[in-house]
């Protein structure tokens, strides 16, 4: 039977599919596939539909949800206790391998390599998803191994060509046919775990966790296959992860202060500038008025004082350079250069018996 496909029949088809509660995105894909099959006639019809703004139905922006740690834990717990033997291994594949629903339903045992701990995706929604290999982490490997034992007890053996999730109601029975849907098992699981969301959100959860762990875009795409630009922008990174990232820079110590806090101030550093310019240490100048001339009393000299600072940041003095050259030989210099540590340098300069990070204070004063 030949059908004249034109603007009217295309519109009627869209309306009938909407009445069946089909997603607008799926309807647009179906119409696009039909127009591509029509070749030249389809190209002409596509132009006419686009001019009348009837080519595609409006698709609402659907932002994927990432399940929180508590929601994920409840889903896993309830899946272990579910009546369906499929739901727990399927959930672990979604949460730990990022596999789509269609990819799991067509999965065979030949695609799973327990010895080398990886699985291969042969049939996928996109070309980028086909042929990719996904390592089995510890929890996924354990879940699939336990399910394989149940499978062997149920059917007597496990053959490579058999489907991992076989067809059958209410219990799996036909190993040569794949299960058609997991909707009922997923709905029951959501209700029991008191979690709202789509099955596809399990895949979003994995991609979110990979992004939060610092995995690169290429690594995420190698695991999950084709990922939309929106997903690659890490739009699903949770508020807690973003808050922790911003808080980490607040707790990070500044470059000019040690981790324990701000550097200790010497007694001289607390004095005012005017006092520091006209004050001299008593140990160096006990009575400047008695020993100075009239000219010196009229124009008092400014003593040069090197502050005494304890800890791992001693103030350099003229002697420190000499000690560094004369106190350490070629062998010692090579050792210091190899270690590359400030504490080792202090130990070498301080001499035998000097604890690491401790150095005798050096006070240098010059009075003109």
Phi, psi and omega per residue, in radians:
X1 nan 2.252 3.133
X2 -1.658 2.413 3.122
X3 -2.141 2.263 3.098
X4 -1.399 1.875 -3.119
X5 -1.563 2.034 3.113
X6 -2.452 -2.920 -3.110
X7 -1.065 -0.681 -3.082
X8 -1.192 -0.815 -3.127
X9 -1.156 -0.604 3.101
X10 -1.130 -0.755 3.125
X11 -1.136 -0.734 3.128
X12 -1.104 -0.666 3.120
X13 -1.118 -0.749 3.112
X14 -1.066 -0.748 -3.122
X15 -1.161 -0.704 -3.135
X16 -1.166 -0.650 3.130
X17 -1.237 -0.585 3.078
X18 -1.151 -0.647 3.108
X19 -1.146 -0.385 3.096
X20 -1.521 0.148 3.134
X21 1.119 0.543 3.060
X22 -1.395 2.463 -3.121
X23 -1.144 2.420 3.113
X24 -0.959 -0.613 3.126
X25 -1.105 -0.712 3.125
X26 -1.158 -0.664 3.123
X27 -1.132 -0.736 3.114
X28 -1.080 -0.676 3.116
X29 -1.162 -0.668 3.141
X30 -1.166 -0.789 3.121
X31 -1.117 -0.720 3.121
X32 -1.100 -0.698 3.099
X33 -1.106 -0.720 3.120
X34 -1.107 -0.743 -3.132
X35 -1.159 -0.605 3.104
X36 -1.187 -0.608 3.100
X37 -1.164 -0.506 -3.118
X38 -1.371 -0.114 3.061
X39 1.016 -2.107 -3.036
X40 -1.126 -0.749 3.119
X41 -1.108 -0.613 3.100
X42 -1.196 -0.626 3.090
X43 -1.120 -0.708 3.125
X44 -1.162 -0.707 3.125
X45 -1.191 -0.627 3.118
X46 -1.080 -0.701 3.134
X47 -1.128 -0.737 -3.124
X48 -1.178 -0.723 3.119
X49 -1.142 -0.646 3.141
X50 -1.175 -0.672 3.124
X51 -1.122 -0.608 3.137
X52 -1.566 0.066 3.137
X53 1.002 0.742 -3.137
X54 -2.117 0.102 -3.059
X55 -1.209 -0.796 -3.078
X56 -2.230 2.486 3.027
X57 -1.360 2.647 3.139
X58 -1.235 2.249 -3.122
X59 -1.898 2.171 3.108
X60 -1.221 2.560 3.136
X61 -1.255 1.987 -3.133
X62 -1.824 1.952 3.109
X63 -1.645 2.109 -3.119
X64 -1.095 2.624 -3.136
X65 -1.821 2.446 3.010
X66 -1.853 2.171 -3.141
X67 -1.186 2.431 3.088
X68 -1.286 2.948 -3.129
X69 -0.989 -0.714 3.139
X70 -1.182 -0.746 3.119
X71 -1.109 -0.750 3.131
X72 -1.085 -0.742 3.139
X73 -1.120 -0.696 3.127
X74 -1.175 -0.680 3.112
X75 -1.090 -0.787 -3.121
X76 -1.137 -0.746 -3.127
X77 -1.091 -0.817 -3.113
X78 -1.227 -0.548 3.113
X79 -1.164 -0.613 3.085
X80 -1.088 -0.593 -3.051
X81 -1.647 -0.013 -3.053
X82 -1.245 2.717 3.110
X83 -1.252 -0.604 -3.127
X84 -1.204 2.189 3.110
X85 -1.285 -0.260 -3.077
X86 -1.461 -0.569 -2.851
X87 -1.163 -0.656 -3.111
X88 -1.191 -0.910 3.100
X89 -1.101 -0.599 3.107
X90 -1.151 -0.731 3.116
X91 -1.104 -0.705 3.140
X92 -1.180 -0.575 3.067
X93 -1.156 -0.690 3.141
X94 -1.226 -0.731 -3.066
X95 -1.386 -0.370 -3.050
X96 -2.101 -0.191 3.094
X97 -2.206 -0.191 3.116
X98 1.190 0.430 -3.105
X99 -1.313 2.474 3.069
X100 -1.322 2.895 -3.122
X101 -1.033 -0.816 -3.107
X102 -1.170 -0.594 3.132
X103 -1.169 -0.624 3.139
X104 -1.282 -0.698 -3.072
X105 -1.143 -0.484 3.140
X106 -1.726 0.177 -3.113
X107 -1.270 2.320 3.063
X108 -1.976 2.872 -3.128
X109 -1.185 -0.400 3.117
X110 -1.152 -0.381 -3.116
X111 -1.467 -0.134 -3.114
X112 -1.878 2.165 3.117
X113 -1.947 1.739 -3.102
X114 -1.262 -0.487 -3.111
X115 -1.177 -0.817 -3.138
X116 -1.677 -0.034 3.018
X117 1.030 1.084 2.997
X118 -2.732 2.844 3.041
X119 -2.266 2.714 -3.130
X120 -2.026 2.391 3.103
X121 -1.727 2.034 -3.093
X122 -1.664 -0.858 -3.141
X123 -1.851 2.245 -3.107
X124 -2.482 2.878 3.126
X125 -1.158 -0.582 -3.094
X126 -2.124 2.753 3.115
X127 -1.123 -0.598 3.141
X128 -1.173 -0.412 -3.121
X129 -1.486 -0.326 -3.098
X130 -1.359 2.438 3.079
X131 1.408 0.032 -3.132
X132 -1.383 2.625 3.105
X133 -1.958 2.444 -3.080
X134 -2.187 2.115 3.077
X135 -1.133 2.595 3.078
X136 -1.639 1.988 3.044
X137 -1.279 3.078 -2.987
X138 -1.069 -0.760 -3.088
X139 -1.235 -0.660 3.121
X140 -1.214 -0.715 3.117
X141 -1.075 -0.711 3.121
X142 -1.153 -0.733 -3.132
X143 -1.133 -0.749 -3.126
X144 -1.235 -0.622 3.117
X145 -1.142 -0.721 3.106
X146 -1.150 -0.683 3.129
X147 -1.177 -0.624 3.106
X148 -1.114 -0.634 3.081
X149 -1.132 -0.764 3.097
X150 -1.090 -0.710 -3.116
X151 -1.067 -0.756 -3.128
X152 -1.156 -0.655 3.091
X153 -1.187 -0.633 -3.106
X154 -1.239 -0.761 -3.024
X155 -1.978 0.051 3.085
X156 1.537 -0.441 3.129
X157 -2.857 3.036 3.093
X158 -2.207 1.954 3.139
X159 -1.758 2.540 -3.086
X160 -1.039 -0.594 -3.060
X161 -1.433 -0.156 -3.137
X162 -1.338 2.639 3.127
X163 -1.345 2.495 3.130
X164 -1.156 -0.661 3.109
X165 -2.009 1.570 -3.047
X166 -1.342 2.826 -3.116
X167 -1.382 2.655 3.047
X168 2.646 2.452 3.089
X169 -2.326 2.353 -0.035
X170 -1.415 -0.211 3.132
X171 -2.057 2.630 3.126
X172 -1.048 2.370 -3.077
X173 -2.444 -0.629 -3.073
X174 -1.787 1.791 -3.075
X175 -1.307 -0.316 -3.118
X176 -1.505 -0.080 3.113
X177 -2.133 2.457 3.130
X178 -1.470 2.738 3.068
X179 -1.091 2.511 -3.069
X180 -1.513 -0.579 -3.095
X181 -2.736 2.706 3.051
X182 -2.082 0.271 -3.038
X183 -1.087 -0.775 -3.101
X184 -1.126 -0.801 3.137
X185 -1.116 -0.655 3.135
X186 -1.217 -0.691 3.111
X187 -1.111 -0.785 3.121
X188 -1.101 -0.659 3.138
X189 -1.161 -0.756 3.128
X190 -1.065 -0.769 -3.115
X191 -1.123 -0.741 -3.127
X192 -1.199 -0.669 -3.126
X193 -1.463 -0.142 -3.121
X194 1.000 0.902 -3.130
X195 -2.245 2.372 3.078
X196 -1.857 2.446 3.131
X197 2.713 2.983 3.135
X198 -1.636 2.837 3.054
X199 -1.074 -0.647 -3.125
X200 -1.116 -0.359 3.134
X201 -1.208 -0.311 3.017
X202 -1.144 -0.682 3.066
X203 -1.156 -0.720 3.091
X204 -1.076 -0.631 -3.141
X205 -1.101 -0.758 3.121
X206 -1.095 -0.805 -3.118
X207 -1.095 -0.654 3.087
X208 -1.101 -0.806 -3.121
X209 -1.150 -0.634 3.079
X210 -1.133 -0.724 3.117
X211 -1.120 -0.723 -3.137
X212 -1.190 -0.492 3.139
X213 -1.378 -0.124 3.118
X214 1.685 0.158 3.113
X215 -1.128 2.458 -3.132
X216 -1.320 2.922 -3.107
X217 -1.060 -0.748 -3.101
X218 -1.134 -0.675 3.106
X219 -1.102 -0.766 3.123
X220 -1.086 -0.734 -3.133
X221 -1.211 -0.607 3.104
X222 -1.149 -0.537 3.135
X223 -1.463 -0.863 -3.001
X224 -1.616 -0.158 -3.062
X225 1.428 -2.513 3.140
X226 -1.138 2.259 3.100
X227 -2.222 2.319 -3.104
X228 -1.148 2.817 3.117
X229 -1.063 -0.612 3.133
X230 -1.107 -0.699 3.115
X231 -1.192 -0.664 -3.126
X232 -1.198 -0.323 3.056
X233 -1.423 0.072 3.108
X234 1.021 0.735 -3.135
X235 -1.193 -0.236 -3.102
X236 -1.750 0.102 3.088
X237 -1.099 2.200 -2.988
X238 -1.253 2.757 -3.117
X239 -1.036 -0.633 -3.124
X240 -1.093 -0.718 -3.139
X241 -1.182 -0.718 3.120
X242 -1.166 -0.658 3.117
X243 -1.153 -0.722 3.134
X244 -1.133 -0.656 3.125
X245 -1.127 -0.724 3.127
X246 -1.251 -0.603 -3.138
X247 -1.230 -0.470 -3.111
X248 -1.139 -0.516 3.139
X249 -1.376 -0.307 3.088
X250 -1.330 -0.707 -3.112
X251 -1.363 -0.265 -3.100
X252 -1.198 2.251 -3.137
X253 -1.179 2.626 3.132
X254 -1.285 2.831 -3.041
X255 -1.202 -0.508 -3.050
X256 -1.693 0.171 3.137
X257 -2.309 2.433 3.092
X258 -1.201 2.862 -3.057
X259 -1.095 -0.542 -3.089
X260 -1.228 -0.195 -3.119
X261 2.445 -2.880 -3.111
X262 -1.329 2.672 -3.129
X263 -1.077 2.616 3.109
X264 -1.239 2.479 3.111
X265 -1.696 2.469 3.095
X266 -1.424 2.826 3.136
X267 -1.003 -0.605 -3.111
X268 -1.214 -0.490 -3.062
X269 -1.229 -0.327 -3.124
X270 -1.489 -0.199 -3.130
X271 -1.318 2.732 3.132
X272 -1.269 2.755 -3.126
X273 -1.006 -0.715 -3.110
X274 -1.159 -0.650 3.122
X275 -1.213 -0.686 -3.113
X276 -1.152 -0.542 -3.102
X277 -1.259 -0.546 -3.033
X278 -1.904 0.071 -3.125
X279 -1.848 2.491 3.103
X280 -2.253 2.622 3.119
X281 -1.086 2.402 -3.117
X282 -1.126 -0.533 -3.121
X283 -1.191 -0.378 -3.126
X284 -1.692 -0.815 -3.128
X285 -2.175 1.800 -3.080
X286 -1.392 -0.719 -3.131
X287 -2.508 1.447 -3.073
X288 -1.124 -0.523 -3.102
X289 -1.211 -0.524 -3.105
X290 -1.341 -0.504 -3.035
X291 -1.810 -0.189 -3.068
X292 -1.585 2.675 3.079
X293 -1.424 3.059 3.126
X294 -1.080 -0.710 -3.126
X295 -1.138 -0.654 3.140
X296 -1.223 -0.576 3.126
X297 -1.222 -0.592 3.106
X298 -1.243 -0.611 -3.112
X299 -2.172 1.378 -3.103
X300 -1.099 2.451 -3.137
X301 -1.360 2.786 3.139
X302 -1.803 1.949 -3.134
X303 -1.232 2.532 3.064
X304 -1.640 2.050 -3.054
X305 -2.099 2.234 3.019
X306 -1.622 2.178 -3.059
X307 -1.205 2.564 3.075
X308 -1.620 2.048 -3.113
X309 -2.211 2.194 3.106
X310 -1.583 2.758 3.083
X311 1.967 -2.715 -3.001
X312 -1.662 0.130 3.127
X313 -2.189 1.194 -3.135
X314 -1.217 2.535 3.096
X315 -1.256 2.371 -3.135
X316 -1.300 2.514 3.053
X317 -2.261 2.950 3.115
X318 -0.988 -0.562 -3.099
X319 -1.225 -0.504 -3.046
X320 -1.111 -0.619 3.101
X321 -1.157 -0.701 3.129
X322 -1.175 -0.724 3.129
X323 -1.087 -0.695 -3.123
X324 -1.114 -0.537 -3.102
X325 -1.534 -0.707 -3.038
X326 -1.562 -0.505 -3.049
X327 -1.414 -0.250 -3.078
X328 -2.181 2.175 3.133
X329 -1.458 -2.985 -3.127
X330 -1.059 -0.731 -3.132
X331 -1.120 -0.723 3.129
X332 -1.150 -0.694 3.123
X333 -1.105 -0.703 3.104
X334 -1.095 -0.706 3.123
X335 -1.086 -0.790 -3.141
X336 -1.128 -0.721 -3.134
X337 -1.126 -0.623 3.138
X338 -1.238 -0.663 -3.126
X339 -1.309 -0.765 3.104
X340 1.197 0.559 -3.066
X341 -2.132 2.431 3.138
X342 -1.164 -0.629 -3.107
X343 -1.178 -0.635 3.115
X344 -1.155 -0.659 3.124
X345 -1.098 -0.728 3.135
X346 -1.140 -0.625 -3.131
X347 -1.172 -0.728 3.121
X348 -1.154 -0.732 -3.088
X349 -1.260 -0.648 -3.068
X350 -1.214 -0.317 3.122
X351 1.639 3.024 -3.101
X352 -1.071 2.488 3.075
X353 1.445 -0.085 3.140
X354 -1.457 2.159 -3.131
X355 -1.102 2.674 3.121
X356 -1.129 2.350 3.099
X357 1.488 0.057 -3.140
X358 -2.123 2.358 -3.122
X359 -2.506 2.477 3.138
X360 -1.117 2.360 -3.109
X361 -1.159 2.488 3.099
X362 -2.023 2.153 3.123
X363 -2.104 2.093 -3.139
X364 -2.055 2.275 -3.129
X365 -2.392 2.426 3.101
X366 -2.269 2.246 3.128
X367 -2.079 2.081 3.133
X368 -1.413 nan nan
